[in-house]
Amino acid sequence: MEDVLDVYELPYDAKRPVVCMDEKPYQLLGEAREPLPMIPESDQKTDSEYIRNGTVSIFAFIEPLGGTHHVSVREHRTAADWAEEIKYLSDVMYPDAEKIILVMDNLNTHKPASLYKRYPPKEARRILKRLEIHYTPKHGSWLDIAEIELNVMTKQCLSHRIAEIDILRSELSAWEAKRNTAAAKVNWHFRTSDARIKLSSLYPTFTTAS
């Protein structure tokens, strides 16, 4: 926990951007019956029944201090999917960075080994050397700022049913463009000094010998 909090206290550095990533499953849902359109003094009427069209995975990246955002939709959440997203982070989003400081949770695919499952060793190592990885602790995913990004995305873009993956990609692409145009940032206030007070029960207790 303190390792991640120390990362969030680093000053902004374009050559060493701090980037947070997270992913979430999303269920594609179609309408069983056509919704009734809005009319004066009445909202749109949507039937409670829906059609399940499968589940996809949404990957989200955010640079809290730089205001850079990226989201993508994949049909699966395999090691190869994560590896391809990390290569995009390295080679497309931050090709000129000296080092990308990456914060993420300990999901089983979020491992350096995933790069080696997807790419030849030389390429996997090249990508990995561009990263400085910091993991949130177990049960500490709230420390990942990308989780905040996903919550904002859900409220602003995913509050209605979306039936097809292409429609989802289109809507998230428009949302991403809006976030990048606004350069929306996150001002993280919770510091290590706060954790030692507010989360003191998580720390071991020491007794002083007399």
C-alpha positions in Angstrom: 0.0 0.0 0.0 2.7 2.5 1.0 4.6 1.7 -2.2 1.6 2.7 -4.4 0.9 5.8 -2.3 4.6 6.9 -2.7 4.2 6.6 -6.4 1.1 8.9 -6.3 3.2 11.5 -4.5 5.7 11.7 -7.4 5.7 15.1 -9.2 4.5 15.1 -12.8 7.3 14.0 -15.2 6.4 13.6 -18.9 9.5 11.4 -19.4 8.4 9.1 -16.5 4.6 9.1 -16.6 2.6 7.4 -13.9 -0.2 5.3 -15.5 -2.8 3.2 -13.9 -4.7 0.4 -15.6 -7.6 -1.8 -14.7 -10.2 -3.9 -16.5 -13.8 -4.9 -16.0 -16.2 -7.4 -17.6 -19.1 -6.0 -19.5 -22.2 -7.9 -20.5 -23.7 -7.0 -23.9 -27.5 -6.8 -23.6 -30.0 -6.5 -26.4 -33.7 -5.5 -26.1 -36.3 -8.2 -26.0 -38.9 -5.6 -27.0 -38.4 -2.3 -28.7 -38.4 0.5 -26.1 -41.2 3.1 -26.3 -39.8 6.5 -27.2 -39.9 9.6 -25.1 -43.0 11.8 -25.4 -43.7 15.1 -23.7 -43.9 14.6 -19.9 -42.9 10.9 -20.2 -39.5 9.2 -20.2 -38.6 6.4 -22.6 -40.1 3.0 -21.5 -37.7 0.0 -21.5 -38.9 -3.5 -20.9 -37.3 -5.4 -18.0 -36.6 -8.4 -20.2 -33.3 -8.4 -22.2 -31.3 -10.6 -24.5 -27.8 -11.7 -23.4 -25.2 -11.3 -26.1 -22.1 -12.5 -24.3 -19.5 -10.8 -22.1 -16.5 -8.7 -23.2 -13.6 -7.1 -21.3 -13.0 -3.4 -21.1 -9.4 -2.3 -20.5 -8.8 1.2 -19.1 -5.6 3.3 -18.8 -5.3 6.7 -17.1 -2.4 9.0 -16.5 -3.8 10.9 -13.4 -1.4 13.9 -13.6 -1.2 14.1 -17.4 -4.8 13.7 -18.2 -4.2 11.0 -20.9 -6.9 8.3 -21.2 -7.3 5.1 -23.2 -10.0 2.4 -23.2 -10.4 -0.6 -25.4 -12.8 -3.5 -25.7 -11.7 -7.1 -26.2 -13.6 -10.3 -26.6 -11.5 -12.0 -24.0 -9.2 -11.2 -21.0 -6.4 -13.6 -21.7 -2.7 -13.1 -21.1 -2.3 -12.3 -24.8 -5.0 -9.6 -24.5 -3.2 -7.9 -21.6 0.2 -8.2 -23.3 -1.2 -6.5 -26.5 -2.6 -3.7 -24.4 0.7 -3.2 -22.6 2.5 -3.0 -26.0 0.1 -0.4 -27.1 0.8 1.5 -23.9 4.5 1.3 -24.5 4.8 1.9 -28.2 1.7 4.0 -29.1 0.7 6.0 -26.0 4.2 6.7 -24.6 6.9 5.9 -27.3 9.2 8.6 -26.1 9.0 8.0 -22.3 12.2 6.9 -20.6 10.2 4.7 -18.2 6.4 4.1 -17.8 5.5 3.8 -14.1 2.6 1.3 -14.2 0.1 0.8 -11.3 -2.3 -2.1 -11.5 -3.8 -5.0 -9.4 -2.5 -8.5 -9.1 -4.9 -10.2 -11.6 -3.5 -13.4 -12.8 -2.8 -12.1 -16.3 -1.2 -8.9 -15.2 2.2 -10.4 -15.1 5.5 -10.0 -17.0 5.2 -13.7 -18.0 2.1 -12.7 -20.1 4.4 -10.7 -22.4 6.5 -13.8 -23.0 3.4 -15.8 -23.8 2.5 -13.4 -26.5 5.8 -12.2 -28.0 9.3 -13.6 -28.7 11.7 -13.2 -25.7 13.6 -10.3 -27.2 10.4 -8.3 -27.9 8.8 -9.2 -24.5 12.0 -8.1 -22.7 12.1 -4.8 -24.7 8.6 -3.9 -23.6 9.2 -5.0 -20.0 12.3 -2.9 -19.7 10.2 0.2 -20.4 8.0 -0.5 -17.4 8.3 0.1 -13.7 5.5 -2.0 -12.2 3.8 -1.3 -8.9 1.0 -3.7 -7.7 -1.8 -2.8 -5.4 -2.0 -5.1 -2.4 -4.5 -8.0 -2.1 -8.0 -6.6 -1.3 -6.5 -3.1 -2.1 -7.8 -2.5 -5.6 -9.3 0.8 -4.4 -5.7 2.1 -4.5 -5.8 1.8 -8.3 -6.9 5.1 -9.8 -8.0 3.3 -12.9 -10.8 1.9 -10.8 -12.1 5.5 -10.4 -11.8 5.9 -14.2 -14.0 2.8 -14.7 -16.6 4.1 -12.3 -16.7 7.4 -14.2 -17.0 5.5 -17.4 -19.9 3.3 -16.1 -21.9 6.4 -15.0 -21.2 8.5 -18.1 -21.2 5.9 -20.9 -22.5 2.5 -19.7 -25.8 3.4 -18.0 -27.9 1.9 -20.8 -28.0 -1.4 -22.6 -25.5 -2.0 -25.4 -26.2 -5.0 -27.6 -23.1 -5.3 -29.9 -19.4 -5.0 -29.4 -18.9 -2.6 -32.3 -21.5 -0.2 -30.8 -19.7 -0.5 -27.4 -16.3 0.3 -29.0 -17.8 3.3 -30.9 -19.4 4.8 -27.8 -16.3 4.2 -25.6 -14.1 5.7 -28.3 -16.2 8.9 -28.3 -16.1 9.0 -24.5 -12.3 8.5 -24.5 -11.9 11.4 -27.0 -14.0 13.6 -24.8 -11.9 12.7 -21.7 -8.6 13.4 -23.6 -9.8 16.7 -25.0 -10.7 17.8 -21.5 -7.4 16.3 -20.2 -9.4 15.1 -17.2 -7.0 14.5 -14.3 -7.3 12.9 -10.9 -6.1 14.7 -7.8 -5.3 11.9 -5.3 -5.3 13.2 -1.7 -4.8 10.0 0.4 -1.1 9.9 1.5 1.1 7.5 3.3 0.9 9.6 6.4 -2.9 9.4 6.3 -2.8 5.6 5.9 -0.7 5.2 9.0 -3.4 7.0 11.0 -6.7 6.0 9.3 -5.6 2.4 8.6 -3.5 1.9 11.7 -5.3 -1.5 12.3 -3.5 -2.9 9.2 -0.1 -2.3 10.7 1.7 -4.6 13.2 1.8 -3.4 16.8 5.1 -3.1 18.5 5.8 -3.0 22.3 8.7 -1.2 23.7 10.8 -3.4 26.1 11.2 -1.8 29.6 
